[in-house]
Amino acid sequence: MNVVFELPPAEGEKLRQAAEQLGISPSELARAAVTDLLAERDDAFRQAAERVLRKNAELYRRLA
């Protein structure tokens, strides 16, 4: 899947500079940032779901 978006000039320049410091292209840095963001959200959701399941384990056992 390809996603295309525009950044304001100042943000584009920051992205370019950060990518240059890392020795990668701006698109590689943007892809890595999005991947990390999505992984964090998945992990946060998983942790919240596990917390709810543990908290209500006895209720679920009684309802079963």
Phi, psi and omega per residue, in radians:
M1 nan 2.305 3.077
N2 -1.837 2.365 3.079
V3 -2.160 2.283 3.132
V4 -2.118 2.302 3.092
F5 -2.587 2.822 3.131
E6 -1.924 2.467 3.046
L7 -1.900 2.608 2.989
P8 -1.027 2.649 -3.075
P9 -0.894 -0.750 -3.108
A10 -1.122 -0.735 3.126
E11 -1.213 -0.658 3.083
G12 -1.068 -0.696 3.120
E13 -1.175 -0.720 3.083
K14 -1.076 -0.735 3.109
L15 -1.090 -0.784 -3.138
R16 -1.076 -0.769 -3.134
Q17 -1.139 -0.768 3.139
A18 -1.110 -0.734 3.124
A19 -1.123 -0.702 3.129
E20 -1.092 -0.723 3.112
Q21 -1.099 -0.573 3.141
L22 -1.515 -0.176 3.141
G23 1.311 0.519 3.111
I24 -2.267 2.966 3.123
S25 -1.376 2.733 3.077
P26 -1.005 -0.653 3.140
S27 -1.178 -0.617 3.085
E28 -1.145 -0.714 3.111
L29 -1.138 -0.761 3.117
A30 -1.083 -0.756 3.124
R31 -1.070 -0.758 3.130
A32 -1.114 -0.695 3.140
A33 -1.129 -0.750 3.120
V34 -1.150 -0.740 3.120
T35 -1.040 -0.787 3.108
D36 -1.096 -0.745 3.136
L37 -1.056 -0.799 -3.135
L38 -1.162 -0.663 3.117
A39 -1.145 -0.710 3.117
E40 -1.101 -0.727 3.137
R41 -1.128 -0.744 3.110
D42 -1.073 -0.754 -3.127
D43 -1.165 -0.733 3.130
A44 -1.111 -0.720 3.111
F45 -1.124 -0.766 -3.134
R46 -1.060 -0.772 3.133
Q47 -1.109 -0.732 3.117
A48 -1.126 -0.744 3.132
A49 -1.110 -0.750 3.122
E50 -1.105 -0.681 3.120
R51 -1.096 -0.758 3.131
V52 -1.147 -0.748 3.134
L53 -1.109 -0.734 3.108
R54 -1.126 -0.767 -3.104
K55 -1.079 -0.651 -3.065
N56 -1.822 0.292 -3.069
A57 -0.998 -0.786 -3.114
E58 -1.132 -0.726 3.100
L59 -1.056 -0.816 3.138
Y60 -1.084 -0.671 3.128
R61 -1.119 -0.710 -3.118
R62 -1.222 -0.605 -3.130
L63 -1.324 -0.347 -3.074
A64 -1.218 nan nan
